[in-house]
Amino acid sequence: MSLEEYTREKLWPILVETVHASVMYPKRKAYTREQILCEKPDITPAELAARLNMPIGEALVILYELAQEKNAKG
């Protein structure tokens, strides 16, 4: 399933809200943006979750949001 397909799921907004409530979310998102995606831009949510020892749901949200930010910048 692609990141876009996950966003169409009924529980996606609840997952995003839960991830945003995590104390580690801002640091993990920044680290993913600044370090991990530079090294491996095609990292999967499962790989990111394993690398940062976080739930796959958090990895999905982070990768989706970073992809959206990248697309918005053009």
Phi and psi in degrees as GROMACS dihedral restraints (atoms count N, CA, C in turn):
[ dihedral_restraints ]
;  ai    aj    ak    al  type     phi  dphi    fc
    3     4     5     6     1   -81.2    20    10
    4     5     6     7     1   165.3    20    10
    6     7     8     9     1   -59.3    20    10
    7     8     9    10     1   -39.4    20    10
    9    10    11    12     1   -62.0    20    10
   10    11    12    13     1   -38.2    20    10
   12    13    14    15     1   -65.8    20    10
   13    14    15    16     1   -36.2    20    10
   15    16    17    18     1   -62.6    20    10
   16    17    18    19     1   -36.1    20    10
   18    19    20    21     1   -67.4    20    10
   19    20    21    22     1   -18.2    20    10
   21    22    23    24     1   -87.4    20    10
   22    23    24    25     1    -5.7    20    10
   24    25    26    27     1   -72.1    20    10
   25    26    27    28     1   147.8    20    10
   27    28    29    30     1   -59.0    20    10
   28    29    30    31     1   -35.6    20    10
   30    31    32    33     1   -92.5    20    10
   31    32    33    34     1     3.2    20    10
   33    34    35    36     1   -54.8    20    10
   34    35    36    37     1   -47.9    20    10
   36    37    38    39     1   -59.3    20    10
   37    38    39    40     1   -34.3    20    10
   39    40    41    42     1   -70.2    20    10
   40    41    42    43     1   -39.3    20    10
   42    43    44    45     1   -62.4    20    10
   43    44    45    46     1   -45.3    20    10
   45    46    47    48     1   -61.1    20    10
   46    47    48    49     1   -45.3    20    10
   48    49    50    51     1   -60.4    20    10
   49    50    51    52     1   -42.5    20    10
   51    52    53    54     1   -65.0    20    10
   52    53    54    55     1   -44.6    20    10
   54    55    56    57     1   -63.0    20    10
   55    56    57    58     1   -44.2    20    10
   57    58    59    60     1   -63.2    20    10
   58    59    60    61     1   -24.1    20    10
   60    61    62    63     1   -79.1    20    10
   61    62    63    64     1   -13.5    20    10
   63    64    65    66     1   -69.8    20    10
   64    65    66    67     1   135.6    20    10
   66    67    68    69     1   -63.7    20    10
   67    68    69    70     1   -32.8    20    10
   69    70    71    72     1   -83.7    20    10
   70    71    72    73     1   -12.6    20    10
   72    73    74    75     1   -53.6    20    10
   73    74    75    76     1   -51.8    20    10
   75    76    77    78     1   -60.5    20    10
   76    77    78    79     1   -40.1    20    10
   78    79    80    81     1   -69.9    20    10
   79    80    81    82     1   -40.9    20    10
   81    82    83    84     1   -66.3    20    10
   82    83    84    85     1   -38.7    20    10
   84    85    86    87     1   -66.5    20    10
   85    86    87    88     1   -44.8    20    10
   87    88    89    90     1   -63.0    20    10
   88    89    90    91     1   -43.5    20    10
   90    91    92    93     1   -63.9    20    10
   91    92    93    94     1   -40.4    20    10
   93    94    95    96     1   -62.9    20    10
   94    95    96    97     1   -45.1    20    10
   96    97    98    99     1   -63.7    20    10
   97    98    99   100     1   -47.3    20    10
   99   100   101   102     1   -86.2    20    10
  100   101   102   103     1   -26.1    20    10
  102   103   104   105     1  -116.8    20    10
  103   104   105   106     1   -59.7    20    10
  105   106   107   108     1   -67.4    20    10
  106   107   108   109     1   -46.6    20    10
  108   109   110   111     1   -68.4    20    10
  109   110   111   112     1   -24.0    20    10
  111   112   113   114     1   -69.4    20    10
  112   113   114   115     1   -37.6    20    10
  114   115   116   117     1   -78.7    20    10
  115   116   117   118     1   -41.3    20    10
  117   118   119   120     1  -142.8    20    10
  118   119   120   121     1    84.6    20    10
  120   121   122   123     1   -65.3    20    10
  121   122   123   124     1   -18.3    20    10
  123   124   125   126     1  -104.3    20    10
  124   125   126   127     1    26.3    20    10
  126   127   128   129     1   -61.6    20    10
  127   128   129   130     1   141.7    20    10
  129   130   131   132     1   -88.6    20    10
  130   131   132   133     1   160.4    20    10
  132   133   134   135     1   -58.0    20    10
  133   134   135   136     1   -39.0    20    10
  135   136   137   138     1   -64.7    20    10
  136   137   138   139     1   -40.6    20    10
  138   139   140   141     1   -65.7    20    10
  139   140   141   142     1   -43.7    20    10
  141   142   143   144     1   -63.6    20    10
  142   143   144   145     1   -43.7    20    10
  144   145   146   147     1   -60.4    20    10
  145   146   147   148     1   -43.1    20    10
  147   148   149   150     1   -67.9    20    10
  148   149   150   151     1   -40.6    20    10
  150   151   152   153     1   -65.8    20    10
  151   152   153   154     1   -39.2    20    10
  153   154   155   156     1  -102.1    20    10
  154   155   156   157     1     5.5    20    10
  156   157   158   159     1    52.3    20    10
  157   158   159   160     1    56.2    20    10
  159   160   161   162     1  -134.3    20    10
  160   161   162   163     1   165.8    20    10
  162   163   164   165     1   -64.3    20    10
  163   164   165   166     1   148.6    20    10
  165   166   167   168     1   -63.6    20    10
  166   167   168   169     1   -30.8    20    10
  168   169   170   171     1   -60.9    20    10
  169   170   171   172     1   -40.1    20    10
  171   172   173   174     1   -66.4    20    10
  172   173   174   175     1   -40.2    20    10
  174   175   176   177     1   -62.9    20    10
  175   176   177   178     1   -40.6    20    10
  177   178   179   180     1   -59.6    20    10
  178   179   180   181     1   -47.8    20    10
  180   181   182   183     1   -64.3    20    10
  181   182   183   184     1   -45.3    20    10
  183   184   185   186     1   -61.4    20    10
  184   185   186   187     1   -49.2    20    10
  186   187   188   189     1   -64.7    20    10
  187   188   189   190     1   -37.7    20    10
  189   190   191   192     1   -64.0    20    10
  190   191   192   193     1   -48.2    20    10
  192   193   194   195     1   -63.9    20    10
  193   194   195   196     1   -39.8    20    10
  195   196   197   198     1   -67.7    20    10
  196   197   198   199     1   -35.9    20    10
  198   199   200   201     1   -65.4    20    10
  199   200   201   202     1   -40.4    20    10
  201   202   203   204     1   -63.9    20    10
  202   203   204   205     1   -41.9    20    10
  204   205   206   207     1   -62.4    20    10
  205   206   207   208     1   -42.6    20    10
  207   208   209   210     1   -64.0    20    10
  208   209   210   211     1   -43.1    20    10
  210   211   212   213     1   -66.3    20    10
  211   212   213   214     1   -34.4    20    10
  213   214   215   216     1   -68.9    20    10
  214   215   216   217     1   -32.1    20    10
  216   217   218   219     1   -76.6    20    10
  217   218   219   220     1   -21.5    20    10
